[in-house]
């Protein structure tokens, strides 16, 4: 079983982390990890802070190779700065709820620990687990399905969609939708606004039988949901056909079974690759509903000191993070699957 811990703040020196429980003898590439960090950071709609590359330092690394059942790392922040207190609190951040939970802390302190910047640690963890899974022919992926109400008209095809020249811009498989999304993002940026959308995370090559039936919290889809909904800005998750299943009858909602090479297999995948908490051998597919980034201009709020009506605090922020949420989700998904397979001694 993999255990994971980290500490650090958004504008402090950086993040220190430790990962334990990796398989004995397993070695991974630090450059591979940094490529995933680069995907998390770059993209249209990101703030100017994202121009600085993330460089992760692994303890006991030998060149590019890192080996050990326990791994420690440090990921420095490119910008180290002390920022002023926040009193014009923001409803979409942890400003108010964080103070209710930690009354001894200031809003600025809460903002520092709650920042989505800490997702770099989860990407480091996931990028290591991705390499572990890939040795077994299991690959995780992500793509953008919707931004600002504009949806992709093309289906994503693993290993092919990424080769399209436009895919790098917003990680969307549809060229036409990408162009409309870019226009929407440009307009939102000019207006000091932000956009949300839908990111899809998935995995191919997961064998049938990964997961648990009981207790409910240990089911594979429950584990995935718990970890992915925790990503900042993610407000919902559905698997497979998701909400469409609610409007179907029992005959049409469930996947047809067939026989292939002497084995019973699923011929369809409306369930998103998981049945009864256990993988069914088809691609695992989940859609994440991503709200707009809450730091926008001109929104009325309350000053937490004077209790007077004011314009909410604003600072450097992203306009749209849907593609980047997809990167984070893909890596966390790799961690969930790898951890469950290690529990079952399948890796």
N, C-alpha and C positions, 0 to 999 in steps of 0.2 A: 504494500500500500504506500502511495506517495503522500508525504506530508510537505507542507509549504508554508513559509512565513516570510514577511518582509516588513520593513519600516522605512519611513522617509516622508518628505513633504514635497509639494509641487515646486516651490521656489527655494528649497534648502539645497544642501550639497548634493543630494541625490537619494537613491534607494539601495538599501542593503537587503539581500534576500538569501534564503537557504532552502534547498530542496533535498529531501531525504527519501529513501526507499526506492531508488532507481535500481534496475537489475544489475547484479554483479557482473563486471566485465564490460558493461555497456559504455560506449564512447560516442560522443557527438561532436558536431562541428560548431564552433563559435560563430563562424561566418554565416552559417545557415540561420542562426538565431538573429544576427544583425540584419539579415535580409527581411525577416519577418517584422522586425522593429521598424525598418524603413517603410514597409508597406503600411504599418499602423500610422506612421507619422505624416507621409506625404499625401497630396491629393488636392483637387480643386475644392475650395470652400474652407480650407484650413487657415488658421491664424499665422502671422509671420513668425511665431515662435517655432513653427514646425520646419523651418529652413535648416535647423541645426540637426545633424545626424546623431542618433543615439548609439553610443559605443558601450558595450557591456564588458566588464572586466571579470573574468572567472578566476577564482583562486585555484592554484595548482594546474593551470592550463599549460600544455606543452605545445607551443605553436598554435595551430588552429584546433587541436584536439583537446577535449576535456573528458576526463574519465573519473568515475567514482560513484559509489552508491549514494554519497552525500555531496552536494555541490553548493558552494557559496559564491555569490556574485555581488558586484557593485555596479550600479548604473548611474553615472553622474549627470546632474542637470547642467545643460549648457549655460543657462542663465541662473545665477544665484543672486537673489535680491530680497530685501525686506520691504514688504508692502504695507500700506497704511490700513487702519481699521475700517471695517465696513459697518455702516449704520443704516444706510438706505437698503434694507434687506430685500433679497430676491426670492420670490415665491417658488421658483422652479429649482433652486439650489437647496442645499442643506442648511441655509442660514438660520431659519426659524426652527425647524425640527431638530437640527443639531444642537441648538442652544437648549431646547427642551430636554434632550437626552444627556447633554454634558453642560450643565449650567455654569460650571467653573471655567469653561473655555470661552474665548472671544469668538466672534463670527469669523474673523480672519483666520484664527487657528483652525476652526472647523473647515473652512474653505480649503485650507492647505492640505488637510488629511483626506478630505472628501473628493478632491480634484480627480478628474478622469486621467490625469497624468500618471496616476499609480497603475494604470492598465499596462504600462510597460512591463511590470513585474509578471503579470499574467501571460503576456506574450512570450517572455523569456521561458516561463514554465511550459507553455503550450508548444513552443518551437522545439524544445527538447523532446517532448512527448510525440510530436509529429515525426521526428526522426526515428524514434523507437517504433512507431506504428508502421512507418514506410518500409522498415526491414521485413515486415510481415505482409506487405502488399496492401496496406490500409492507408488511404489518403483522405485528408480533410480539405474542404474547399469553401469558398463563399462567393457571393455575387450580389449586386444591387438589383432589386426588383422594382423599387419605386422611390422617387424623390419628389417632394412638392406636388403630389397628385399625378405626376407623370409616370406611367408604368411601362416596363419593357414589353415589347410585342414578341420578342424572340425568346425561345427557351434556352436556358443555359446548358451547354454540353461540356462535361468535365474534360479538361485537357485540350479542348479546341477553342472554346470561347475566349480563353486567356490569350490566344494567339492573334486575336483581332486587333488591329492597330489602335482602335479607339478605346479598347477595354481598360487600358491603364488609367484613363482619365477619371472614371467613376465606377469602374468594375461592373459595368452594365453590358449585357450581351447584345443589346440593340443599339445600333448606330444612331438611328433617328431619335429614339428616346433620349439617348445621351446628349444630343444637341439641344433638345428642349430642356433637359435638366440643367445643362450648363447656363442657358438663358435665365432660368428661374433662380439659380444660385447667384448669378451676377446681379440680378434685380434685387434680390434680398439683401445682398451685401451693400448695395448702394443706398438702400433704405434703412440700414442698421437692423435688419431683421434676420431670421434664421429659418431653416427648413428641416423637416423630418422625412421619414419614409419607411421603407421595408428592406431589410437585409436578410439574405438567406444564407444559412450555414449548413453544411452537410458533410457526409463521409461516405466513401465508396470502399468496398472490399471488407466491410465488417462481417464476420461470419455469423451464422445463425447461432443463438444461444448465449449471447453476451448480455448480462443484466441479472435482475432479480425479480421475483414475483411478489414476495413479501419480505419485510414490511413495505408499505406503499412508498415511503420516502427513499427506499433503496432501488426502486424500479429505475431502469435506465433512462426513460423519458423524464422521470421525476428528478434524477440527478442532473440531467442536461438542463432542464427548465430552471432548477434552483441556481445553477451556476451562470447561465446565460442571462436570466432576467436581472441578475445582480450587476450587469454592466451598466454604467451610467447612461441615462437617456433611453434605455430599453424599458418599455412599459407593457409588453405582452409577447407571448410566443405561442405558435401553433405548429403542430406536426402534420406533415403530409397535406391532405386536402383541407385540414383544419376546420374552419367555420362552415365550409360547404357541407360537411358531414351532418351538421345539425339540421339541415333541410332535406336530407335524403331519407328514404325508408331503409329498413334493415336489409332488404335484398340488394339494393344498389350501393349501399355504403361500404360493404366489406369486400376485401380483395379476394379474387378468384384463386383457387389452388389448382396446381397441375403437377404432373410427374416429369422429372427431367433426370436422365442418367440414373434411374432407379430410386430417386429421392423425391419426396414431396416438397415443392417449392411454391413461393408466392408469384403468381403471374402478373399481378398488378401491385401498385404501391400507394394507394390512397391513405394508408396508415402512416406513411412516412418512415417505414423501416423498423418500427417497433410495435410489437403486439404483446399485451399482458405484461409490460415492463421488460421484455426481452427482445433483442434484435432478431429479425426474421430473415436476414440474408440479403435484403434489398438495401438500396441507398438510404441512409438516414438523412432526413430532410426536415429542417425546421425554419420557420419564418419569424423574424424578430421585428416587432413594431417599435420604431425609433422616434421618440418625440423630438421636436426642434430644440436646439440648444437654448437654454433659458436666458442667457446673457444677451439682451437686445436693448435697443435705445428707445427712450421716451415712454417707458411703462410706469404708471403711477403705483407707488407703494407706500409703506409706512416707515418712518425713521424709528429704530428700536430704542433710541435714547429719548427723543422728544415726543414720540408717538404722533407726530404731525405728518400730514400727507406730503410726500416728496417724490421726485423721479428716482427710480431704482438705480443702484450703483451699477456702473458698466466699466469694463476693462477689456483688454485684448481677449478676443474669443473667436471660436470657429463659427462659420455660417452654416455648414452642413457636415455632419460626421457619419452619415449612413454608410459609405464605403469603408470607413475606418472601423466602425462598429463591427462590420462583417469580418475584418481581419482579426480583431480581438476575439470574436465569437468562434471563428474557425480554430484558433489556437486553444481556446478554453475547451472546445469540444474535443480536441485531440487529448487534452489532459483527462477529461471525464472518461473517455473510452479506454485510454491506456490504463488508467487507475483501476477501472472495473476489470479489465482483462488480467491485470496483475493479481487482483484479489482472487480471480478464478484460476490463476496459474496458467493462463493462456499465452503469456509472453515470457 
